[in-house]
Amino acid sequence: MAKERKCSFCGRPDSQVRLLITGLNGYICNECAQQANEIVKETIGAERASKAGDIDWKNLPKPKEIKDFLDQYVIGQDEAKKHLAVAVYNHYKRLGQKKIEGADDVEIEKSNIIMVGSTGTGKTLLAHSIARLLNVPFTIVDATVFTEAGYVGEDIESILTRLLQVCDYNEARAEQGIVFIDEIDKIARKSDNPSITRDVSGEGVQQGLLKLLEGSDVLVPPNGGRKHPDQKMIKVNTKNILFICGGAFDGIERKIAQRMNTHVVGFNAVENTAQIDKDNLLQYIVPEDLKSYGLIPEIIGRLPVLTSLQPLDRTALRRILTEPKNSIVKQYIKLLDMDGIALSFDEETLEFIVDKALEYKLGARGLRSIVESIMLDVMFEIPSSKSNTFRVTLEYAKAQLAKTNLAKLQIA
């Protein structure tokens, strides 16, 4: 009679297990294999979390170094870069603050930021660029998808779900992260007048954000979506999470103009408005203007650092086209270089693209739209041709843009 095979780990015979895997000098049953898999996952996860959590405190990037890094990707916007650099550096220092017995008990509090700027000025690009530099978890979320709890849409807590996913569900690591909330202006209160319908994607969302911005223990569904009574939750404390908010706040210039009384009729009005730059009213923004726009006072108080992004002039747009590491021109040169084709743009072609971007008033995003329209036929035809060079001339750019619907775009 043949000897019955046994698991080399638990000793159970073949008849008592569902599956027995044969090795060179022994066997392992399905239950021991599953348990070994869990041990390996826990060990590797702990090692990865420990490695990810190590911050080199001696070589922290200083604010000037952070700004220099941002300068490689974002043109201009020096004031916004300074605010971001200081906030991120202070965030690092807060994480490294140690409780020493006998030392002073000064607790450094976080300073959440809100950035205001018209479309295409670089708010989201600043967030993406700074994410490349950081050694702390960083995530970017869009405020437009959030609704008040219980309604169709995402709950506020899903912001923290994204942060947890970035750091492999390590709660301690997530509690040291940075969150960029884009399109914050889209959750502004729709009206000051009471309504029979609830403002579920406006003031309701702002109320839900309060506890996150201030700092509290929040129960987060690990996979996002709706909360269910029997669903396992992860508790995350938001006290040390830095929140950076950005929004276009379209039309807020009118609120600023009203506050600064720029339309007063009379002799004294000339003196009062002589020093005001009416082409860039955003530089005069104050928290009162955000309240007039529709943000509730409580949320404004939890975003103490307010900075504005300047509108892009012709010089800035021209530099954006070619200077950053990931400029649109460099991207197309790289794309065709991968096919062995040398692409070049005439100087007058680049000037033409900038002129059109100013005409369409779409900021830096307008540059990409125009270059995409000009390069469509090139990208379609030249990879199949035998040519190894291509030069984008002014005549070619004008002809290509004239064929597109973009040329018919008229913005007052």
BAKOLTI-200900 format. One record per residue (C-alpha): residue in three letters; x, y, z negated. Coordinates in Angstrom, 2 decimals, always signed. Each point is the difference from the previous one (the first is absolute). Layout:
// BAKOLTI-200900
ALA | X | Y | Z
...
END
This chain:
// BAKOLTI-200900
MET | +0.00 | +0.00 | +0.00
ALA | +1.38 | +3.37 | +1.07
LYS | +0.90 | +2.44 | -2.73
GLU | -2.52 | +2.89 | -0.21
ARG | +1.45 | +3.40 | +0.83
LYS | +0.03 | +2.68 | -2.73
CYS | +0.44 | +3.78 | -0.06
SER | +3.57 | +0.76 | -1.08
PHE | -1.20 | +3.05 | -1.97
CYS | -3.13 | -1.03 | -1.90
GLY | +0.34 | -3.79 | +0.30
ARG | -3.55 | -0.61 | +1.22
PRO | -0.42 | -2.89 | +2.44
ASP | -1.20 | +0.30 | +3.58
SER | -3.49 | -1.17 | -0.97
GLN | -0.57 | +2.93 | -2.39
VAL | +0.88 | +2.89 | +2.36
ARG | -1.48 | +1.25 | +3.28
LEU | +3.33 | +0.29 | +1.82
LEU | +3.52 | -1.24 | -0.66
ILE | +2.74 | +1.63 | +2.09
THR | +3.06 | -2.17 | +0.70
GLY | +3.51 | +1.45 | -0.36
LEU | +3.49 | -1.47 | +0.43
ASN | +0.28 | -1.41 | -3.51
GLY | -3.42 | +0.54 | -1.53
TYR | -3.59 | +1.19 | +0.29
ILE | -2.08 | +3.05 | -0.96
CYS | -3.79 | +0.08 | -0.36
ASN | -2.25 | +2.79 | +1.32
GLU | -0.64 | +1.46 | -3.48
CYS | +3.72 | +0.26 | -0.88
ALA | +0.70 | +1.51 | +3.42
GLN | -2.72 | +2.62 | -0.58
GLN | +1.33 | +0.79 | -3.47
ALA | +3.55 | +0.33 | +1.35
ASN | -1.27 | +2.39 | +2.65
GLU | -1.60 | +2.22 | -2.68
ILE | +3.24 | +0.04 | -2.02
VAL | +2.02 | +1.02 | +3.08
LYS | -2.45 | +2.78 | +0.87
GLU | +0.03 | +1.42 | -3.54
THR | +3.79 | -0.10 | -0.21
ILE | +0.59 | +1.63 | +3.38
GLY | -2.75 | +2.59 | -0.68
ALA | +1.59 | +0.95 | -3.33
GLU | +3.44 | +0.32 | +1.61
ARG | -1.42 | +2.13 | +2.81
ALA | -1.89 | +2.25 | -2.43
SER | +3.11 | +0.41 | -2.14
LYS | +2.10 | +0.88 | +3.00
ALA | -2.59 | +2.46 | +1.37
GLY | -0.33 | +1.70 | -3.37
ASP | +3.68 | +0.85 | -0.35
ILE | +0.62 | +3.71 | +0.57
ASP | +3.54 | +1.30 | +0.21
TRP | -0.36 | +2.84 | -2.51
LYS | +3.57 | +1.22 | +0.58
ASN | -0.61 | +0.56 | +3.71
LEU | -3.49 | +1.45 | +0.06
PRO | -0.58 | +2.17 | +3.08
LYS | +0.07 | +3.64 | -1.13
PRO | -2.67 | +2.44 | +1.28
LYS | +2.40 | +1.50 | +2.56
GLU | +0.90 | -3.49 | +1.25
ILE | -3.69 | -0.90 | +0.32
LYS | -0.64 | +3.19 | +1.97
ASP | +3.02 | -0.67 | +2.24
PHE | -1.42 | -3.45 | +0.72
LEU | -3.42 | +1.46 | +0.86
ASP | +1.68 | +2.53 | +2.32
GLN | +1.07 | -2.90 | +2.23
TYR | -3.64 | -0.86 | +0.76
VAL | -2.06 | +3.15 | -0.62
ILE | +0.79 | +3.41 | +1.51
GLY | -0.64 | +3.08 | -2.15
GLN | -2.44 | -0.04 | -2.94
ASP | +2.80 | +0.78 | -2.46
GLU | -2.35 | +1.05 | -2.81
ALA | -2.04 | -3.22 | +0.16
LYS | +3.22 | -2.07 | +0.14
LYS | +1.31 | +1.74 | -3.13
HIS | -3.21 | -0.77 | -1.90
LEU | +0.12 | -3.63 | +1.12
ALA | +3.70 | -0.41 | -0.77
VAL | -0.34 | +1.43 | -3.52
ALA | -3.12 | -2.07 | -0.73
VAL | +1.60 | -3.25 | +1.15
TYR | +3.25 | +0.69 | -1.89
ASN | -1.89 | +0.83 | -3.19
HIS | -2.06 | -3.16 | +0.51
TYR | +3.20 | -2.06 | +0.00
LYS | +1.17 | +1.75 | -3.18
ARG | -3.33 | -0.64 | -1.72
LEU | +0.37 | -3.71 | +0.75
GLY | +3.49 | +0.02 | -1.49
GLN | -0.92 | +1.90 | -3.15
LYS | +0.99 | -2.12 | -3.01
LYS | -1.47 | +0.14 | -3.47
ILE | +2.95 | +0.57 | -2.34
GLU | -0.53 | -0.10 | -3.75
GLY | +0.73 | +3.33 | -1.59
ALA | -0.10 | +1.82 | +3.33
ASP | -2.64 | +2.55 | +0.90
ASP | -3.37 | -1.41 | +1.00
VAL | -0.51 | +2.18 | +3.07
GLU | -2.12 | -1.92 | +2.46
ILE | +0.47 | +0.99 | +3.63
GLU | -3.34 | +0.12 | +1.80
LYS | -0.49 | -0.50 | +3.71
SER | -0.92 | +2.82 | +2.37
ASN | -2.26 | -1.25 | +2.77
ILE | +0.22 | +1.95 | +3.26
ILE | -2.52 | +1.22 | +2.57
MET | +1.24 | +1.07 | +3.44
VAL | -2.18 | +2.17 | +2.24
GLY | +0.75 | +0.47 | +3.69
SER | -1.75 | +0.02 | +3.35
THR | +0.03 | -3.09 | +2.22
GLY | +3.33 | -0.96 | +1.53
THR | +2.21 | +1.91 | -2.46
GLY | +1.62 | -3.10 | -1.53
LYS | -1.86 | -0.95 | -3.22
THR | -0.24 | -3.71 | +0.77
LEU | +3.44 | -0.02 | +1.65
LEU | +1.51 | +1.37 | -3.21
ALA | -1.61 | -2.86 | -1.92
HIS | +1.20 | -2.64 | +2.46
SER | +3.51 | +1.46 | +0.04
ILE | +0.38 | +0.13 | -3.76
ALA | -1.21 | -3.62 | -0.23
ARG | +3.17 | -1.04 | +1.88
LEU | +2.16 | +1.43 | -2.78
LEU | -1.74 | -1.16 | -3.16
ASN | +0.87 | -2.91 | -2.24
VAL | -3.44 | +0.05 | -1.62
PRO | -3.24 | -1.45 | +1.44
PHE | -1.59 | +2.43 | +2.44
THR | -3.32 | -0.21 | +1.84
ILE | -2.07 | +2.28 | +2.20
VAL | -3.80 | -0.13 | -0.17
ASP | -2.74 | +1.88 | +1.85
ALA | -2.63 | +1.72 | -2.13
THR | -2.65 | -0.15 | +2.75
VAL | -0.81 | -3.69 | -0.69
PHE | -0.91 | +0.47 | -3.66
THR | -3.53 | +0.27 | -1.36
GLU | -1.51 | +0.12 | -3.46
ALA | -0.15 | -3.39 | -1.72
GLY | -2.98 | -2.06 | +1.14
TYR | -0.27 | +1.44 | +3.51
VAL | +1.22 | -1.20 | +3.38
GLY | +3.72 | +0.72 | +0.34
GLU | +3.04 | -0.59 | -2.18
ASP | +0.22 | +0.57 | -3.74
ILE | +2.59 | +2.42 | -1.37
GLU | +1.85 | -2.89 | -1.66
SER | +1.00 | -1.38 | +3.42
ILE | +2.70 | +2.73 | -0.01
LEU | +1.75 | -2.00 | -2.70
THR | -0.65 | -3.27 | +1.83
ARG | +2.16 | +1.32 | +2.88
LEU | +2.71 | +0.99 | -2.48
LEU | -0.07 | -3.48 | -1.56
GLN | +0.30 | -1.62 | +3.41
VAL | +3.12 | +2.06 | +0.74
CYS | +1.79 | -1.37 | -3.09
ASP | -1.25 | -3.63 | +0.20
TYR | -2.58 | +0.52 | -2.78
ASN | +2.61 | +0.90 | -2.61
GLU | -2.04 | +2.24 | -2.32
ALA | +3.01 | +1.47 | -1.81
ARG | +1.56 | +0.97 | +3.32
ALA | -3.27 | +1.43 | +1.35
GLU | -0.33 | +2.21 | -3.08
GLN | +3.16 | +1.83 | +1.10
GLY | -1.14 | +0.64 | +3.57
ILE | -0.91 | +2.97 | +2.15
VAL | -3.31 | +0.29 | +1.88
PHE | -0.62 | +2.38 | +2.91
ILE | -3.72 | +0.71 | +0.48
ASP | -0.57 | +1.40 | +3.48
GLU | -3.05 | +1.96 | +1.18
ILE | -0.83 | +1.12 | -3.55
ASP | -2.08 | +2.86 | +1.45
LYS | -2.51 | -2.50 | +1.42
ILE | -1.32 | -0.72 | -3.50
ALA | -0.78 | +3.66 | -0.70
ARG | -3.42 | +0.74 | -1.45
LYS | -2.35 | +0.54 | +2.92
SER | -2.15 | +2.69 | -1.59
ASP | -0.45 | +1.89 | -3.25
ASN | -3.76 | -0.39 | +0.31
PRO | -1.69 | -2.98 | -1.68
SER | -1.26 | -2.61 | +2.44
ILE | -2.40 | -2.93 | -0.17
THR | +2.73 | -2.18 | +1.52
ARG | +3.23 | -0.86 | -1.80
ASP | +3.35 | +1.22 | +1.28
VAL | +1.48 | -3.51 | -0.19
SER | +3.11 | +0.68 | +2.08
GLY | +0.65 | +3.48 | -1.39
GLU | -0.37 | +1.01 | -3.63
GLY | -0.62 | -3.60 | -1.06
VAL | +3.42 | -1.03 | +1.29
GLN | +1.65 | +3.00 | -1.66
GLN | -1.50 | -1.02 | -3.34
GLY | +1.35 | -3.51 | +0.49
LEU | +3.47 | +1.31 | +0.79
LEU | +0.25 | +1.92 | -3.28
LYS | +0.93 | -3.00 | -2.15
LEU | +2.62 | -1.13 | +2.53
LEU | +1.70 | +3.38 | +0.27
GLU | +0.00 | +0.67 | -3.75
GLY | +1.22 | -3.41 | -1.08
SER | -2.05 | -2.85 | -1.44
ASP | -0.38 | -3.78 | +0.00
VAL | -1.82 | -1.01 | +3.17
LEU | -1.34 | -3.46 | +0.86
VAL | +0.96 | -0.72 | +3.59
PRO | -1.40 | -2.78 | +2.24
PRO | +3.16 | -1.73 | +1.31
ASN | -1.37 | -0.48 | +3.51
GLY | -1.83 | +3.34 | +0.28
GLY | -3.66 | +0.25 | +0.90
ARG | -2.86 | +0.11 | -2.46
LYS | +0.26 | -0.88 | -3.68
HIS | -1.85 | -3.14 | -1.08
PRO | -0.76 | -1.07 | -3.58
ASP | +1.84 | -3.34 | +0.36
GLN | +2.91 | +1.39 | +1.99
LYS | +3.48 | -0.05 | -1.50
MET | +1.26 | +3.55 | -0.59
ILE | +3.49 | +1.44 | -0.41
LYS | +0.45 | +2.79 | -2.55
VAL | +2.17 | +2.88 | +1.25
ASN | +0.93 | +3.09 | -2.01
THR | +0.24 | +3.08 | +2.24
LYS | +1.79 | +2.24 | -2.52
ASN | +3.34 | -0.27 | +1.81
ILE | -1.32 | -0.17 | +3.58
LEU | +0.74 | +3.19 | +1.95
PHE | -2.80 | +1.12 | +2.32
ILE | +0.69 | +2.17 | +3.05
CYS | -3.05 | +1.25 | +1.88
GLY | -0.17 | +1.56 | +3.46
GLY | -2.75 | +1.56 | +2.05
ALA | -0.64 | +2.40 | +2.89
PHE | -2.81 | +1.90 | -1.80
ASP | -1.30 | +1.27 | +3.32
GLY | -1.58 | +3.44 | -0.41
ILE | +1.49 | +0.76 | -3.40
GLU | +1.64 | +3.08 | +1.55
ARG | -3.43 | +1.68 | -0.12
LYS | -0.15 | -0.61 | -3.76
ILE | +3.48 | +1.49 | -0.39
ALA | -0.93 | +3.01 | +2.15
GLN | -3.13 | +0.63 | -2.07
ARG | +1.99 | -0.18 | -3.24
MET | +2.69 | +2.34 | +1.30
ASN | -2.67 | +2.39 | +1.29
THR | +1.60 | +0.27 | +3.42
HIS | -3.18 | +1.18 | +1.70
VAL | -0.68 | +3.05 | -2.18
VAL | -0.97 | +3.15 | +1.94
GLY | +1.56 | +3.26 | -1.22
PHE | +3.21 | +1.98 | -0.23
ASN | +1.46 | -2.04 | -2.89
ALA | -0.58 | -3.25 | +1.89
VAL | +2.93 | +0.77 | +2.31
GLU | +2.41 | +0.27 | -2.93
ASN | -1.34 | -3.19 | -1.62
THR | +0.25 | -2.14 | +3.13
ALA | +3.17 | +1.41 | +1.54
GLN | +2.21 | -2.58 | -1.74
ILE | -2.26 | -3.00 | +0.72
ASP | +1.04 | -2.40 | +2.77
LYS | -3.39 | -0.78 | +1.55
ASP | +1.52 | -2.68 | +2.26
ASN | +1.07 | -2.05 | -3.01
LEU | -2.54 | +0.49 | -2.77
LEU | +0.74 | -3.47 | -1.44
GLN | +3.17 | +1.33 | -1.64
TYR | -2.24 | +2.01 | -2.38
ILE | -2.04 | -3.01 | -1.14
VAL | -0.79 | -0.34 | -3.71
PRO | -2.04 | -2.59 | -1.97
GLU | -3.04 | +2.31 | +0.12
ASP | -0.16 | -0.49 | +3.78
LEU | -0.08 | -3.79 | -0.41
LYS | -2.91 | +0.38 | -2.42
SER | -1.85 | +2.18 | +2.52
TYR | +0.63 | -2.65 | +2.66
GLY | -1.64 | -2.74 | -2.07
LEU | +2.54 | -1.62 | -2.34
ILE | -1.26 | -0.19 | -3.56
PRO | +1.99 | +1.92 | -2.66
GLU | +0.88 | -3.19 | -1.89
ILE | +1.82 | -1.53 | +2.98
ILE | +1.79 | +3.28 | +0.81
GLY | +1.30 | +0.06 | -3.58
ARG | +1.46 | -3.48 | +0.47
LEU | +1.87 | +1.13 | +3.15
PRO | +2.07 | +2.82 | -1.55
VAL | +2.53 | +0.40 | +2.84
LEU | -1.59 | +1.69 | +3.02
THR | +2.08 | +0.54 | +3.15
SER | -0.88 | +0.93 | +3.57
LEU | +1.53 | -1.03 | +3.32
GLN | +0.71 | +2.78 | +2.47
PRO | -1.50 | -0.04 | +3.51
LEU | +2.52 | -1.08 | +2.62
ASP | +1.32 | +2.77 | +2.24
ARG | +1.62 | -0.42 | +3.40
THR | +3.53 | -0.46 | -1.38
ALA | -1.12 | -2.72 | -2.42
LEU | -1.93 | -1.89 | +2.69
ARG | +3.01 | +0.11 | +2.32
ARG | +2.23 | -1.46 | -2.73
ILE | -2.60 | -2.65 | -0.91
LEU | +0.01 | -1.20 | +3.60
THR | +3.66 | -1.06 | +0.01
GLU | +1.80 | +0.40 | -3.35
PRO | -1.51 | -2.44 | -2.58
LYS | +1.32 | -3.56 | -0.13
ASN | -3.35 | -1.31 | +1.22
SER | -0.95 | +2.84 | +2.38
ILE | -2.37 | -0.88 | +2.83
VAL | +2.66 | +0.68 | +2.67
LYS | +2.52 | -2.28 | -1.74
GLN | -2.67 | -2.71 | -0.25
TYR | -0.62 | +0.02 | +3.77
ILE | +3.73 | +0.07 | +0.76
LYS | +0.41 | -3.06 | -2.24
LEU | -2.96 | -1.82 | +1.56
LEU | +1.37 | +0.34 | +3.54
ASP | +3.55 | -0.68 | -1.16
MET | -1.22 | -3.44 | -1.07
ASP | -0.84 | -0.56 | +3.71
GLY | +3.43 | +1.29 | +1.05
ILE | -1.39 | +3.33 | +1.25
ALA | +1.54 | +3.37 | -0.93
LEU | -2.76 | +2.55 | -0.59
SER | +0.60 | +3.75 | -0.11
PHE | -2.18 | +3.11 | -0.36
ASP | +0.78 | +3.34 | +1.64
GLU | +0.22 | +2.91 | -2.42
GLU | -2.80 | +1.83 | +1.81
THR | -2.16 | -3.12 | -0.35
LEU | +0.42 | +0.06 | -3.77
GLU | -0.89 | +3.71 | -0.07
PHE | -3.13 | -0.75 | +2.04
ILE | -1.06 | -2.73 | -2.47
VAL | +0.40 | +2.42 | -2.92
ASP | -2.03 | +2.69 | +1.81
LYS | -2.84 | -2.45 | +0.55
ALA | +0.07 | -1.16 | -3.64
LEU | -0.37 | +3.62 | -1.11
GLU | -2.85 | +0.47 | +2.45
TYR | -1.92 | -3.06 | -1.26
LYS | +0.60 | +0.94 | -3.69
LEU | +0.52 | -3.59 | -1.13
GLY | +3.33 | +0.46 | -1.78
ALA | +2.65 | -2.71 | +0.22
ARG | -2.62 | -2.60 | +0.93
GLY | -0.67 | +2.03 | +3.14
LEU | +3.60 | -0.61 | +1.09
ARG | -0.53 | -3.76 | -0.08
SER | -3.29 | +0.22 | +1.92
ILE | +1.61 | +2.08 | +2.74
VAL | +3.13 | -2.17 | +0.32
GLU | -2.14 | -3.17 | +0.04
SER | -2.06 | +1.44 | +2.88
ILE | +3.08 | +0.99 | +1.98
MET | +1.78 | -3.32 | -0.53
LEU | -2.90 | -2.39 | +0.69
ASP | +0.78 | -0.69 | +3.67
VAL | +3.73 | -0.16 | -0.69
MET | -0.46 | -2.63 | -2.71
PHE | -2.32 | -1.97 | +2.28
GLU | +2.07 | -0.02 | +3.19
ILE | +3.70 | +0.41 | -0.76
PRO | +0.60 | -3.24 | -1.99
SER | -0.94 | -1.91 | +3.19
SER | +2.15 | +2.18 | +2.28
LYS | +3.70 | -0.42 | +0.78
SER | +0.84 | +3.52 | -1.15
ASN | +2.31 | +0.40 | -2.99
THR | -0.55 | +3.73 | -0.59
PHE | -2.98 | +2.35 | -0.21
ARG | -0.11 | +3.76 | -0.42
VAL | -3.18 | +1.76 | -1.15
THR | -0.12 | +3.28 | +1.91
LEU | -2.32 | +2.95 | -0.57
GLU | -1.87 | -0.67 | +3.25
TYR | -0.57 | -3.64 | -0.94
ALA | -1.21 | +0.94 | -3.51
LYS | -2.47 | +2.57 | +1.37
ALA | -1.34 | -2.45 | +2.60
GLN | -0.47 | -2.78 | -2.57
LEU | -1.70 | +2.25 | -2.55
ALA | -2.34 | +1.38 | +2.68
LYS | -1.32 | -3.54 | +0.61
THR | -1.06 | -0.53 | -3.60
ASN | -3.00 | +1.11 | -2.00
LEU | +2.42 | +1.64 | -2.41
ALA | +0.54 | +2.78 | +2.54
LYS | -3.70 | +0.87 | -0.26
LEU | +0.17 | +0.41 | -3.75
GLN | -0.89 | +3.54 | -1.01
ILE | +0.14 | +1.10 | -3.62
ALA | -1.05 | +3.51 | -0.88
END
